[in-house]
């Protein structure tokens, strides 16, 4: 499953793990997406929606 929101397009982003000794290694932050059915343009659509869009989208 590609972790991309079908409403806003939010996806994976990258950053650093920072240890106690301040060494930096690359890491990824994945979007919190849930599979839901929602109403878009008068039709019921099933897709992956991020947690922020889940509050604003009209559920079916």
N, C-alpha and C positions, 0 to 999 in steps of 0.2 A: 504494500500500500504506500503510495506516495503521500506524505503528510503535508498536504497543501489544502488550504481552505478554499472551497468552491465559491464562496461569497466574496471575500476580500483578497484572496490570493496570498495570504500569509503562509510562509513556509519555513524551511530550515534556515537558521542563521548560525554564524560561527563566532567563537570568542576564545578566551584563554582559561585554562585551569591555572590557578595561582597557588603554589604550595606555601608552606610556612616560611621557607627560605627564599620566597619570591621568584622561584623558577617558573617559567611559563611554558605550557604545552597547549597545543590547539585542541579544542573540543567543539561539539556542535550542540545547539539548542534546538530542539524539535518543537513544532507547534502542537498545542494541545487541541487536537481535532477529534470530533466524535461523529459517528455515522447517524444522521437524522434525516427525517423527511420533513420538508418545509414547502411553503407556498411561494412560488416565484412566477410573476407575470400571469397569475390566475391558474397556474397548473401546480400539481404536487410533484416535487422533485426530491429524489433521495441522493444525498451527497455527504461529503465530509465537511463539517463546519467547525471553525475554531470557537473557543469558549466565549470570546468577546462577541462574536456575531450571533452566537446561540441566544443571547439575551435580546438582540434586536430583531431577529428574523421571526416571521410569523410561522408557527409550527402547524403541521397538518395533523 
